[in-house]
Amino acid sequence: MTIPRHSMITLGLAMLLGFPAQAADANSPDKIWHQRPTEDNIRDCSAAGAPAWCASWLWVMEAGRLPVVDNGAPEWKRMAVEGNLGTCNAVGLLPDWCKDWKSYMVEISRQAPYRAALEAYLASEQAKADVRAFERAKKEAWLAMASRIAAGYVLPEDRAEIDRRLGQGDTDAMELLAWMHVQGVGVRVRDFAKAYELYAQAVMAGRKDLQPNLDKLWSKLIGSEKEAMLARFNTPEPPP
């Protein structure tokens, strides 16, 4: 029986958790676009192949614009920021108002509504980052625990964590505990029937990659255990 996939901590946490190979430069525009001059953002977001952060900048610019109530105001003041950005980036002769529009964008970025929209955006991004950091920490802790158990060291609190995850329907916990029952690690005795039951539950929950483990365990079950598993999971008997 193979070691559970989440025990392979030697593969590196960065690869397993999907971390980038290198952290983004803290001074790159995707981190500090809100600290750059608006003219620079207009220039960069007008260029072909505009960076991904432009979507955030456009959202904040649009959210920070006060409604134009002056009926005599030029049409470009009523247009969406993204639409005007595209118009003023067109090939060929640009409308005369593009220069005025860019100055208008700079003026907006200095006003209170824009700052409020920016603060709301940054708070939202920080909340998302906090959630991601928390999830990464949980995954790191789980990987460390699974790796330690695979090496034969089981702490008293490990089983409580596994049971907690089992209560949430976590298939990784099913896989790990099944492996423990097969190997006799962290349990009183080996229990192939219990391991089969856990693997079967994981497979039924979508972990089709664990089907080979079920097939290998089948020959280790006695007659009554096989009958119980066939009745419970309603699966055909694996081929010999």
C-alpha positions in Angstrom: 0.0 0.0 0.0 1.5 3.4 -1.0 2.1 6.1 1.5 -0.7 8.7 1.4 -0.1 11.4 -1.2 -0.2 14.1 1.4 2.6 12.5 3.3 5.1 13.2 0.5 6.4 16.3 2.2 9.8 15.7 0.7 8.4 16.9 -2.7 8.3 20.4 -1.2 5.5 22.4 0.3 5.8 25.0 -2.4 5.1 22.5 -5.2 2.3 20.7 -3.3 0.5 23.9 -2.3 0.9 25.6 -5.6 3.1 28.4 -4.4 4.8 30.5 -7.1 8.4 29.6 -7.7 9.4 33.1 -6.7 7.5 35.7 -4.7 6.4 38.7 -6.6 8.6 41.8 -6.4 7.2 44.0 -3.6 7.8 47.0 -5.8 6.1 45.6 -8.9 3.1 47.5 -10.3 0.7 44.7 -9.4 1.5 45.3 -5.8 1.7 49.1 -5.7 -0.3 50.3 -8.7 -2.4 52.5 -6.3 0.8 54.3 -5.3 1.9 55.2 -8.8 0.9 58.4 -10.6 -2.4 58.0 -12.4 -0.7 59.1 -15.7 1.6 56.1 -15.5 -1.4 53.7 -14.9 -3.2 55.3 -17.9 -0.1 54.8 -20.0 0.5 51.2 -19.0 -3.2 50.2 -19.2 -3.5 51.8 -22.6 -0.7 49.7 -24.0 -1.1 46.4 -25.9 -1.1 43.4 -23.6 -2.0 45.5 -20.5 -1.0 43.9 -17.2 -3.6 42.1 -15.1 -3.6 44.7 -12.3 -5.2 47.1 -14.7 -8.6 45.5 -14.0 -8.2 46.4 -10.3 -7.2 50.0 -11.2 -10.1 50.4 -13.6 -12.5 49.1 -10.9 -11.3 51.6 -8.3 -11.3 54.5 -10.8 -14.9 53.6 -11.8 -16.1 53.2 -8.2 -14.4 56.5 -7.3 -16.1 58.6 -9.9 -18.9 60.8 -8.8 -22.0 60.8 -11.1 -22.0 63.6 -13.6 -25.2 65.6 -13.1 -24.3 68.6 -15.3 -26.3 68.2 -18.5 -23.8 70.5 -20.2 -20.9 68.2 -19.3 -19.1 66.6 -22.3 -20.1 63.1 -23.2 -16.7 61.6 -22.4 -17.3 62.5 -18.7 -20.3 60.3 -18.7 -18.6 57.3 -20.4 -17.1 54.4 -18.5 -13.4 54.7 -17.7 -12.6 51.5 -19.6 -14.4 52.7 -22.7 -12.6 56.0 -22.8 -9.3 54.2 -22.1 -9.9 52.1 -25.2 -10.9 55.1 -27.3 -7.9 57.1 -26.3 -5.6 54.1 -27.1 -7.0 53.7 -30.6 -4.6 53.6 -33.6 -4.7 56.8 -35.6 -6.0 60.3 -34.8 -7.3 60.4 -31.3 -10.3 62.6 -30.2 -9.3 66.0 -29.0 -10.9 65.3 -25.6 -8.5 62.5 -24.7 -6.0 65.0 -23.1 -8.8 66.5 -21.1 -10.0 63.0 -20.0 -6.6 62.0 -18.8 -6.4 65.2 -16.7 -9.9 64.4 -15.4 -8.7 61.0 -14.3 -5.8 62.5 -12.4 -8.2 64.9 -10.7 -10.5 62.0 -9.7 -7.6 60.1 -8.2 -7.1 63.0 -5.8 -10.6 63.2 -4.5 -12.2 61.6 -1.4 -14.6 59.2 -3.3 -11.6 57.6 -5.1 -9.7 57.2 -1.8 -12.7 55.6 -0.2 -13.1 53.2 -3.1 -9.4 52.4 -2.9 -9.5 51.8 0.8 -12.4 49.4 0.4 -10.6 47.5 -2.4 -7.4 47.2 -0.3 -9.3 46.0 2.7 -11.0 43.4 0.6 -7.7 42.2 -0.9 -6.2 42.0 2.6 -9.1 39.9 3.8 -8.6 37.5 0.9 -4.9 37.3 1.6 -5.6 36.5 5.2 -7.9 33.7 4.2 -5.3 32.3 1.8 -2.6 32.5 4.4 -4.8 30.6 6.9 -5.6 27.9 4.4 -1.9 27.5 3.5 -1.1 27.2 7.2 -3.7 24.5 7.6 -2.3 22.6 4.6 1.2 22.9 5.9 0.2 21.6 9.3 -1.6 18.7 7.7 1.3 17.8 5.5 3.7 17.9 8.5 1.4 15.6 10.5 0.9 13.2 7.7 4.6 13.0 7.1 5.3 12.4 10.7 2.7 9.6 10.9 4.1 8.0 7.8 7.5 7.9 9.6 5.8 6.1 12.5 5.5 9.0 15.0 1.9 9.6 16.1 1.1 12.3 18.6 -1.9 12.1 20.9 -3.6 15.1 19.2 -3.1 13.6 15.7 -6.0 11.2 15.9 -8.3 14.0 17.2 -7.4 16.1 14.1 -8.0 13.1 11.8 -11.4 12.5 13.5 -12.3 16.1 13.1 -11.6 16.1 9.4 -13.5 12.8 9.0 -16.5 14.5 10.5 -16.2 17.0 7.7 -16.1 14.4 5.0 -12.4 15.0 4.3 -11.2 12.3 1.9 -7.5 13.0 2.8 -8.3 12.1 6.4 -10.1 8.9 5.1 -7.0 8.0 3.1 -4.5 8.7 5.9 -6.5 6.7 8.5 -7.0 3.8 6.1 -3.2 3.7 5.5 -2.7 3.7 9.3 -5.0 0.7 9.7 -3.2 -1.2 6.9 0.2 -0.5 8.4 -0.8 -0.7 12.0 0.5 2.7 12.7 -1.2 4.8 15.4 -3.9 2.1 15.9 -4.0 -0.9 18.3 -4.0 -3.5 15.6 -4.1 -3.8 11.8 -7.6 -3.7 10.5 -8.0 -4.4 6.8 -11.7 -4.3 6.9 -11.7 -0.8 8.5 -9.1 0.3 5.9 -11.3 -1.0 3.1 -14.3 0.8 4.5 -12.4 4.1 4.7 -10.9 3.8 1.2 -14.4 2.9 -0.2 -15.9 6.0 1.4 -13.2 8.1 -0.1 -13.7 6.5 -3.6 -17.4 7.1 -3.3 -16.7 10.8 -2.4 -14.7 11.2 -5.6 -11.2 9.9 -4.9 -11.1 7.4 -7.8 -7.3 7.3 -7.5 -7.8 5.2 -4.4 -9.6 2.4 -6.2 -6.3 0.3 -6.7 -6.0 0.3 -2.9 -9.4 -1.3 -2.6 -8.5 -3.9 -5.1 -5.3 -4.8 -3.2 -7.2 -5.0 0.1 -9.9 -7.3 -1.2 -7.8 -10.4 -0.9 -7.0 -9.6 2.7 -10.7 -9.7 3.8 -12.3 -12.8 5.1 -15.7 -14.1 3.8 -18.0 -12.3 6.2 -16.1 -9.0 5.8 -16.4 -9.3 2.0 -20.1 -9.9 2.3 -20.5 -6.9 4.6 -18.5 -4.6 2.2 -20.4 -5.8 -0.9 -23.7 -5.1 0.9 -22.7 -1.8 2.3 -21.1 -0.3 -0.8 -23.0 -2.2 -3.4 -19.9 -2.7 -5.5 -18.9 -5.7 -7.7 -16.3 -8.0 -6.4 -12.9 -7.0 -7.7 -11.3 -9.3 -10.3 -8.9 -11.8 -9.0 
